[in-house]
Amino acid sequence: MKKNVKKQLLMNKIGDEIQVALVEEGRLAELIIERPESMRSIGDIYLGRVHKVVEGLKAAFVDIGQKSDGFLHFSDVGTTSDDYRALIEDDDDDESGADEGDAGDDEGDEDGVNTIAAPSREPARPTGPGKGEPRPATAKEAEARRQSYTQMIASKLKPNDSILVQVIKEPISNKGSRLTSDITIAGRFMVLLPFGGGQIAVSRRVVSRKERARLKKLVRSMLPEGFGAIIRTVAEDQEETLLKQDLEKLLAKWTQIEQKLQDAKPPQLIFKEDTIISSVLRDSLTSDVTEIVANSNSIYTETLNYIQWAAPEMVKNVSLHQGKLPLFEGYGIAKDVESIFSRKVWLKSGGYIIIEHTEAMVVVDVNSGRYAAKREQEENSLKTNLEAAREVVRQLRLRDIGGIIVVDFIDMIDPKNSKKVYDAMKTELRNDRAKSNILPLSDFGIMQITRERIRPSLMQRMGDQCPACGGTGVVQARFTTINQIERWLRKYALQPKAKFQQLDLHVSPTVLEPMRNSDMKTELKWFLQHLVFVSIKADESLRSDDFRFYTRKAGADITAEYN
């Protein structure tokens, strides 16, 4: 039975920045931050222009007006794309419509974590339903089908085509937004599928068969022909009036999209998702949220208006912060917010975890630290690992870390203990709204996790790359830079016209310091060695691993010529 967790939503506005914190049992669990320069774009709908189609990648790159082209994988090209194209193009290709996408595929969106036993070396093969099923496709047949599907999609997507797409993942680093052409519009109680073909799915978290049937019957009676819907968990036991109001709002949004498309020219934003406040309330407002506090009159009013419509019984839980201390300080989570940038996170037992970000993945190392109770080593390791599993999931949610996560737990001998850690991790991940896949611990004590990533992590959004180390965490030794400078001079001195030339060398002040403190003046030493006049100058803009040579007469930068 799932334990009820006391939750609070704290909405903090500082200048133009809005911070929304989800607090569980007095501890910060999730933090969402929005700034004017980094507005959320998940769910935004664009009329884009296909820039190029790359069959090798099974994807198209679509210009939606952002810095980088969006990435539209063929698997995200809905089979209803012809219906969308009919809205935005005058010419009628008179192609037969493809089968509508199965809304039921999204039925488990709110289930959180998927677990898999172990990676199979054999290719997956589709199987038939139940007894008398057809022979499973061989790997060769499956590959032929994939190739056929790829060619079919590639033939439909042509450069300069207009296409209606929706952002499902925000730009990360140099990668553009991940796009889909299967448009969905999320509401409080359901998700509207404009071309769902009448299909209706219910969240798996609604377990009562009677209630599932009631919801399906209600929504089916209200949906216009051709539309589909996914009924969300919060719709359980709700009155018909509320469901109808939610659907009417969604249909009104779709009508606005259709109208805007009539005169739209790509690339153009067609539909902007709700504000951060409405989005958070829509996705996080459940019956176990006992308190909703805002420190801004405008946010308080917006919150109250939404609650009065969506959950009138929870109006009493909404309040405007009146305390003398700032909101986050008053609720004791200010230090949790600051800890987001910390590499080391301490555990109550005295152990700790180290979180390292790399280009490909996030690596978490579990250490026992000073924890050494009067128990066997195996028992100590299990206790620390179980505590670490809970904290790792909390940090993944708090920092909004996605992609591949590798956790190096303390080695344990007994396979039963490894199973306990695996089960504990699965249990914790069920409270996470982001989808996850998890593998059992390997023989080396390594656990592999993939977590849904729809936007850059909180650390990437709130922090800037270190100008000294370039994000590596290690600064090149000063004497290594000096050796590189001397190698540069040796190459330069080999040039016929190098003798007695006058150069200015710009280096970081930290590199200049040991040069000044050497036994022989560095400029004199280099002149005796290379017969080149060099004047060394401190430059605050340079990192300790960088240097620049300029000709003194023309001031030209010649560093790259002799590197």
N, C-alpha and C positions, 0 to 999 in steps of 0.2 A: 504494500500500500504506500502510495506516495505521501511523503511528509509535507504538511503545509508550512510554507516558509513565509515569515512576516516580511512584507516588502514595502518600500517607500520610494516615491518618485520625487526627486528634488530638481527644480528647474531654476537655474541660476543664470542671470543675465549680467554681463560685465561689459559695458560699452557696446560694441557691435557684436560681441561674441556671446553665443548661447551655449550653456553647458547643461546637459540633462543627465542626472545620475540615478541609476537604479541601485538601491541599497537593500541588501538581504541580511536579516538578522544583525543589523547594525554595522555591516561591513560593505564597502563599495564593491558592487558586482559588475556593473557596466557603466561606461561613461561615453556619452555621445557629444561631440563638439562641432559646432557650425560657425564658420566665420564668413564674412562677405566674399573673401577671395577664394574660399574653398567650400562653396555651397554643395550640398548633396545632390547627386544627379541620378541615383537609383530610381528607376520607374519613369524617368522622363522619356517622352516619345518625340522622335524627330522624323522629319521627312529628309532622308539622306540621299546622296548620290553615290552609286557604286563607282569606286575609283579603279579598282582592278580585281580580277578573279584569279586566284592561284590554286589550280587543281591539285598541285602537289601538297599543299597545306590543307586542302579541303576547306577553303575559306575564301571569303571576299573581304576587301578593305573598303569601308564605306566612309565617305566624307560627311560628317554631321556638324561641321563648323567648329570642332574642337582643335586643339593644337596638333593632335595626332589622329589619323584615321581610326575609326572604330573597327573592331575585329568581329566579323560575322561568320562563325563556323557553319558549315553546311548542315550540321545536326541541329542548329538553331534557326534554320530557315524553315518556317512553318509550311506545311503542305497547303495552307490557305493563302499563300502569297498572291495567288491570282486574284483573290477577292480584294486584297488590299490594293493591288495594282489597278483594279477597275475603278477605285475611288480617285486615283491620282493621274490616270492617263486617259486621254480622249479616245485613242484607238482601241478597238476591241479585237483581241487576238482570236477570240472565239475558241479558246482552248477548253477542253473538258476539265471540270473542276476535280481536283484531287480529293482524296478522302480527308475528312476533317481530323485534326489532331485529337487524341484521346485525352479528355480532361481528367480522366481517372489517373493518369500518370502523375499528376501533381497532388494526388490525394494525400500523400504522406509528407507534404512540405513542412508540417509542424511537428513531425515526430522527433526531430533532433538528431539522434545518432544512429548510424547504421553500423553493424559490426560484421566483420568477415573473418573467417577462420584463418586462412593462410593463402598466399598467392599461388594460384595453380599454374603449372608450366604449360598446360594444354589450353588451346584457344577455347573461349566460351562458345557453346553451340546452342542455338535456340531449341527449345523442346516444346512438344505439343501439349495441349491441356488434357490431362487425365488419361484414362484407358483408351486404347485404340488410336493413340496419337500417331501422326505421320512420322516417318523416319527422320531423326534429327539431321539437320544440314551438316555436311562435312565442312572442314575448315576451308577447302577450296571453293565450295558452293557459297559459303558465307562471304568469302572475300569477293567472289564474283558479284554477289548482290550489292555489297558495299560499293564496288566500282560502278555498278549500274546506277545506284542512287547518286553517287558523286557526279557522274556524267549528266544525269537528269537535272540536278540542281545547277551545275555549271552551265548547262545549256540555257537555263532560264535567267541566270544572272549575267548581265552584260555590262561592260563599262559604260558609264553615263546614264544607266537606268536610274529612275527614281524608285525608292523603296521606303516603306514605313517601318521604322525599327524602334526598339525600346532598349534602354540601358539596363543591363542586368549586373554589370560589374563596372565600377568606376576606374578611371585611368590609374595605373600603378607604375611608378618610375617612368620609363620611356614608352610603356605600352599604352595603347589607346583603350577606350572603353570596350567592354565585351557587349555585344549586341544580340538581340533576337528579333525575329519578325513575327513571333507568336505574341501578339499584344495582349496584356492583361491589365485590368484596372482594379486595384485593391480597395476594398471598403472595410467597414468595421466588422460586418458579419459574413461577408462573402467576397469572392474575387470574380469579377465579370470577365468572361471570355467572349469578346465581340463576335468571333467566328467559331464558336464552340460547337456548332451543329446540334444544339439542344441537349448536349451531354451535361450531366450534373454529377459532381463528386462531393463526398462528405469527408471531412477530416477523420482520420483513423482514431483520433482521441475521443471522438463521440462514439462510445462503445455500445450504447443501448440500441438494439435493432429497431425498436419501436420509434425512438426519437429520430434515428437516421431516416426511417421511412417517412415520418411526419415532415421533416425538413425538406426532403427531396420532393414530396408531393406539393408542399407549399410553394417552393421556389419554382418548380415546373409550371405551376398554374399562373405564376406572375411573369415568367420570362417571355419576351417576344420571340417570335420564330427565328431560328438561326443562331441565337445566342446560347452560350453555355455558362456554367458557373461552378465555382468550388466553394462549398459552404465551410466556413471556418469554425474552429472549436467554440469560440465565444457565442456562436449562434444557438448553442444548445439551450433548450427550454425558453428561448425568447419568443415573445408574442409576434403574431403575424404582422401587426402594424409596424413594429420596428424593422422587421425584415423588408417589408415593402418600402419603407422610407429609405433604407440603405440602398436598395436596388434602384429606386427612382433617382437618387443622387448619382449613382454610377452610370445609369443610362443618359442622364443629362450631360455628364462629362463626355460620354462617347458622342453625343449629338454635337457638342462643341467641337470635338476633334474632326468630325465629318465636315462641319461647316468651314473650319479653318483650312482643311485640306483642299477645298475647291479653288482657292486662289494662291496656294502655297507654292513656293519655288525652293528647291533644295540648294544648299542645306538650310533647314529652318526648324527651330524648336516649335513643336505643335502643341505639346501638353507638358506642363510642369507639375511634378508631384506636390503633394500637400506640404505645408510648412513642417519644420522639424518637430514642433509641438504636436500638431495633429497626427503626424506619422508615428511618433513615440506612443501617444495615447492609443492610437488605433492598434498598434502591435503589442504593447506592453500592459494595457489596462485589463487586469483580471481580478477576480473576486478576492484574491489574497493581497492586493495592494491596499494597505490600511491607511496610507497618508499620501497626499499629493500637495506639495508646497512649492510656491513660486515667490521669487523676490522682486518681481516686476508686475506693475498693475496691468500692463498690456498682456503679458503671458497669463496672469491670473484670470483675466476676463476671457481670453481665448480658451483656456482650460475649462473654465466653468461652463461656457457655452457648449463645448463639446460634451462634457459629462452630463449636462442637463438633457441632451438628446440621446446619448449612447447608453448611459447608465445612471438614471436619475437617483437611484438608491444610494449612489456613492457621492452625491453632492456634499454631504456632511464631512467627507474626508478631504475636501479641497480647502486650502487656506493660503493667506498671504503672509509671508514671513515678516514678523515684527520684531524679532530679537535684535539686541545690540550688536552681537557678533555677526559676521558674514554668514550666509546660509550654510555653506559647506563646513565652516569652522563650528557653527552651532550644532551641527549634527555629527561632528567628529570624524569627517571623512577627508578633510583637507590634506592630511598626511598621506592618505591612500592615493589621492590625485598626484601628489608630488612623487610618490614611489614608482610611478609609471616609467620614469626615466632611469630607475635604478637597475643595475645589472644583477645585483645580488638581492635575493629575497629570503629573509630569515623565517624559519619554522619555529613553532612554539617549543618543540622538543630540544632546540639548540642546533638542529641541522639547518641546511640552507640549500637553495637552488640557484643556479647561475643560468641566465637567459642570454643567449648569443644570437644575433641576427646575421645571416649570411645572404648572399644573392639568391641561392637556391632554396634555402630552408631556414627554419629556426631550430636551434639546438638547445636543449635543456639538460643540464647536468645536476644530478641529485647527490648531495654530500651529507654525511652524518655529522660533520662539524664536531662540536664538543660533546655531543650526546653520547653518553656511555653509561647506561644504567647497569645495575648488577644483574644482568641477564645474559643469556647466550648471544653470541654475535648474530645468529640467524634471526632471533626474536627482535633484537635491536634494529637490524636491517629492515625487517618487515614493518615494524612500527614507523620508522622514518619514511619508508617508501609509501605507505598508506597515507601518511600526512602529506607527503610531497605530491601524491596523485591529486588530492583535493586542491592543493595550492596551485598546481600547474593549470588545472582547468579554470580556476578563478583568474589566474593571470592571463590565460588565453582570451577569456571573455573581457576582462578589464582592459587589456591592451588592444583588443580586437585583432588578434594575430590569426592569420589565415595561411593557407597553402600547406606545405609539408612541415610537420613538427616531429622531431626525433628526441625522445626522452631517454637519457642514460641513467637507469635506476641503479641503486646499490646492488651488487651481486648477491643472489640468494641460491641456496643449494636445493631446497625442497621445491619441486614443481607445484605443489599445492599452494605455497606462498606466492609464487608467480601468478597463479590463477586468482588469488585474492586481490592482488594489486590490479590485475586486468579487470576484474569485476568491479572494483572500486572506481576505476577510471570510467568504465561504461556508465555506472550509476551517476557519477558527477556530470558527465557529458549530456545526460538526458535533460538536465535543467538548462542547457544551452540552446538558444533559439537557432543558432547556426548549425547546419548539417555537418556531421563528422563521420569519418570512417576510422576504425581503430583495429590494429593487429595485436595479437598476444605478444608477450615478451619473448624475445629470441633467446637462444642459449647464452648470448653475451649480455643479457639484461637490458636489451634495447627495445623500446616500444615505438612503433611508427603510427602517426596520426595524420590524417588530412582533415583540415577544417575549412569550411566554406569561406572564401575570401571575396567580398563584393566591393571593398574599398581599401585604400592603404591603411596600414595599422595606425593606431593612435599615436605611436611614437614617431612614425614617418610624417603624420600630419601636424603634430605639435612641435616637432624638433627640426633643426637645421643641421646639415652635415658639418662636422667639425672642420674648420678651415685649416687646422694644423695637421691633422692626420688623414683627412679625406674620407673619414668614416671607418678606417681600418682599426682604430684604437691603438695603433703603434706609430711612433714618429721615428723616421730614419735617423740614425746616429749622426751627429755633426761631423765626425771625422770621415764618415762614408761620403758625405757631400763634398768635403774638402778634397778627398781622393778623386772624386768625379771631376772636380774643377781642374785638378792637376793633370788628369788624363786629357781633358779638353785642351789645355794649354800645350801639351806635348803634340797633339794633332795639329793645332793651329801653327805651332812653330815650324812645322815641316813645309809650310807654304813658302814659295820663293820670296814673296814681298812681306813676310811676317816680321823680319828683323827691325827692331827699333820702332815698331808701331805702338801707338798709345791707345790703351783700352780702359774702359770703366767696367768694373765688376760689381754687380748688385747682388747682395746676399741677405738672408735673414739676420737680424741682430744676434740670434743665438749661435749662428755659424761664425759670425765675425769675431765673437769673444775669444775663442781659442786661437784664432789667427793673430790677434793683438797680443796675446800672452805667450807667444812662442819665443824661443831664445833669439832667433834672428828675425828681423823684420820680414814679413812674408813677401811684400812687394820687392824688396832687395833680393831675397832668395830666388824669386821667380825671374828677375832680370838676369841674374848670374847664370841661371839654368837655361833660359830660353831667349834672352836678349829682347824681351818685350816689356814695355812699361805698362804696369797695371796699377790702377788706383781702385782700392776696395771701398765700397760705400754700403752702409746699412740701408735696407729697404723693408719697412714694416709689412708691406703687402705680400712679401714672398714667404712661402713655407720653408721649413728647415731642410727639405729635400730638393729645393729648387734654387736656381741661380740664373743670372742673365749677364751676358757680355755685350757691351755696346762700343762702337768706334767713337773715340772722343771727338773727332772732327765733325762727322755727319750725324752722330747719335743713332746710328742704325743698329738694330738688334741682330747680331750675327751668331747667336747661341746655337740655333738649329743647324747651321751650316757645318759645324765641326763636332756634332754630338755622335 
